[in-house]
């Protein structure tokens, strides 16, 4: 690996919105928190100090941080939007990494798609009369169509990094930075309690940050696409 002195510690300000969008994209798993909590045999094990949420997020954070750091240290500004694109095509170990990444996406896709399907499926059943007698067939066809749609979208976009940043800025910002503070304020007021000024300040700053990331990240990502 090259020395740290050979790498720039900070890129241009123009790249900052793209970074924010990509970083927020990593929060896309937040939509699975409540479904996983409700599906657990012992939901109390989910949020305890060494529970599923904290241990899982700690492992994911370490993996993302280490891979991002080593990837930039190795390839610098030539690093691709996906580290697998930088791996040599003729190396057996590199090809095995690509195979494992593909298997990880294949096996984890159903889990990531679970929430979206659960939200859309009732509307599909309500509009298709055939689903009254064959609901399983309609569900399978619907899942197949949605998978094919996402596959076509992924294949049609050449700049994967810009697409990830766009999704992060446009969609994940609401999940990670807008809904949590808004819900905290609404629930606090609904319960009849007073919300201290520190909570108002914290949530206001988070919402301002969310608006900034949404506007700048979306604009720069669309320019890159």
C-alpha positions in Angstrom: 0.0 0.0 0.0 1.2 3.5 -0.7 2.1 5.9 2.1 -0.6 8.2 3.5 1.5 11.2 2.4 0.8 10.3 -1.2 -2.9 10.8 -0.8 -5.0 14.0 -0.6 -6.7 14.3 2.8 -9.6 16.3 1.4 -11.1 16.5 -2.0 -12.7 19.5 -3.7 -15.8 21.2 -2.1 -17.7 20.1 -5.2 -17.3 16.5 -4.2 -18.7 17.1 -0.7 -22.4 16.8 -1.6 -21.6 13.5 -3.5 -19.9 12.2 -0.4 -22.9 13.2 1.8 -25.3 11.4 -0.5 -23.1 8.3 -0.6 -22.7 8.3 3.2 -26.5 8.7 3.8 -27.1 5.9 1.3 -25.4 3.6 3.9 -28.4 4.2 6.1 -30.8 2.5 3.7 -31.0 -0.4 6.2 -32.9 1.8 8.6 -36.1 0.7 6.9 -35.5 -2.8 8.2 -35.2 -1.9 11.8 -38.9 -2.1 12.8 -39.7 -5.2 10.6 -36.8 -7.1 12.0 -37.6 -6.1 15.5 -41.2 -7.2 15.1 -40.2 -10.5 13.5 -37.8 -11.5 16.3 -38.7 -14.3 18.7 -37.3 -12.1 21.6 -37.7 -8.5 20.5 -36.1 -7.4 23.8 -32.7 -8.7 22.5 -32.9 -6.2 19.6 -32.1 -2.9 21.3 -30.0 -4.0 24.4 -26.4 -2.8 24.7 -25.0 -6.0 23.0 -28.2 -6.7 21.0 -28.8 -7.2 17.4 -28.9 -3.5 16.4 -25.8 -2.3 18.2 -23.6 -5.3 17.3 -24.8 -5.4 13.7 -24.3 -1.6 13.2 -20.9 -1.8 14.8 -19.7 -4.5 12.5 -21.1 -2.7 9.4 -19.5 0.6 10.4 -16.1 -1.1 10.9 -16.4 -2.9 7.5 -17.5 0.2 5.6 -14.8 2.4 7.2 -11.9 -0.1 6.7 -12.8 -0.8 3.1 -13.3 2.8 2.2 -10.0 3.8 3.8 -8.0 1.0 2.3 -9.6 1.4 -1.1 -8.7 5.1 -1.3 -5.2 4.4 0.2 -4.6 1.8 -2.6 -6.0 3.6 -5.7 -6.4 7.2 -4.6 -8.4 9.3 -7.0 -8.5 6.4 -9.5 -10.8 4.4 -7.2 -14.0 3.5 -8.8 -17.5 3.8 -7.5 -17.4 0.1 -6.6 -14.1 -1.3 -5.3 -14.6 -4.5 -7.3 -14.1 -2.5 -10.5 -10.6 -1.7 -9.4 -9.7 -5.4 -8.9 -7.5 -7.0 -11.6 -9.6 -9.1 -14.0 -7.1 -11.9 -14.3 -6.4 -12.5 -10.6 -8.1 -15.5 -9.1 -8.5 -14.0 -5.6 -10.0 -10.8 -7.1 -12.5 -12.9 -9.1 -13.4 -14.9 -6.0 -14.1 -11.6 -4.2 -16.5 -10.5 -7.0 -18.2 -13.9 -6.8 -18.7 -13.5 -3.0 -20.0 -9.9 -3.4 -22.5 -11.2 -6.1 -23.6 -14.0 -3.8 -24.0 -11.5 -0.9 -26.2 -9.2 -3.1 -28.2 -12.2 -4.3 -28.9 -13.6 -0.9 -29.5 -10.2 0.8 -31.7 -8.7 -1.9 -34.9 -10.4 -0.6 -34.3 -8.9 2.8 -33.7 -5.4 1.5 -36.8 -5.7 -0.8 -39.0 -7.0 2.0 -40.3 -3.6 3.3 -41.0 -2.2 -0.2 -42.9 -5.4 -1.2 -44.9 -5.3 2.0 -46.0 -1.7 1.4 -46.9 -2.2 -2.3 -48.4 -5.7 -2.3 -51.8 -4.8 -0.7 -52.5 -2.3 -3.4 -51.6 -4.8 -6.1 -54.0 -7.4 -4.5 -56.7 -4.8 -4.3 -56.5 -3.9 -8.0 -56.1 -7.4 -9.5 -59.1 -9.6 -9.2 -57.1 -12.7 -10.1 -55.3 -12.4 -6.7 -58.5 -13.3 -4.8 -58.2 -16.9 -6.0 -54.4 -17.1 -6.6 -52.7 -14.6 -4.3 -49.4 -16.5 -4.2 -49.1 -16.4 -8.0 -49.8 -12.7 -8.2 -47.3 -12.0 -5.4 -44.6 -14.1 -7.2 -45.2 -12.4 -10.5 -45.1 -9.0 -8.8 -41.9 -9.7 -7.1 -40.4 -10.9 -10.3 -41.4 -7.8 -12.2 -40.0 -5.5 -9.5 -36.7 -7.4 -9.5 -36.5 -7.1 -13.3 -37.3 -3.3 -13.1 -34.5 -2.7 -10.6 -32.1 -4.8 -12.7 -32.9 -2.8 -15.8 -32.4 0.5 -13.9 -29.1 -0.7 -12.5 -27.9 -1.9 -16.0 -28.9 1.3 -17.7 -26.9 3.6 -15.4 -23.2 3.8 -16.2 -22.1 5.9 -13.3 -23.0 3.8 -10.3 -21.4 6.2 -7.8 -23.6 9.0 -8.9 -26.7 6.8 -8.8 -25.8 5.8 -5.2 -25.3 9.4 -4.2 -28.6 10.4 -5.9 -30.6 7.7 -4.0 -28.9 8.6 -0.8 -29.6 12.3 -1.1 -33.1 12.0 -2.6 -34.5 9.0 -0.6 -32.3 8.0 2.3 -32.1 11.6 3.6 -35.8 11.4 4.5 -35.4 8.0 6.2 -32.3 8.8 8.2 -32.5 12.6 8.9 -36.1 13.8 8.4 -38.5 11.2 9.8 -36.7 10.5 13.1 -36.6 14.1 14.4 -40.1 14.9 13.1 -41.5 11.8 14.7 -39.8 12.6 18.0 -41.4 16.1 18.0 -44.8 14.8 17.0 -44.8 12.0 19.6 -43.5 14.3 22.3 -46.3 16.8 21.7 -49.0 14.1 21.3 -48.1 12.6 24.7 -48.8 16.0 26.3 -45.3 16.5 27.6 -43.1 19.5 27.1 -40.1 19.2 24.8 -37.0 20.9 26.1 -35.2 23.5 24.0 -32.2 21.2 23.5 -34.4 18.6 21.8 -35.8 21.4 19.6 -32.3 22.6 18.8 -31.0 19.2 18.0 -33.9 18.3 15.7 -33.8 21.7 14.0 -30.1 21.3 13.2 -30.7 17.8 11.9 -33.5 19.0 9.6 -31.3 21.9 8.3 -28.6 19.4 7.6 -31.1 17.1 5.8 -32.3 19.9 3.6 -28.7 20.9 2.7 -27.8 17.3 1.8 -31.0 16.8 -0.2 -30.6 19.9 -2.3 -26.9 19.9 -2.9 -26.5 16.1 -3.2 -29.4 15.7 -5.6 -28.2 18.6 -7.8 -24.6 17.3 -8.0 -25.6 13.7 -8.5 -27.9 14.6 -11.4 -25.0 16.6 -13.0 -22.8 13.5 -12.7 -25.4 11.3 -14.3 
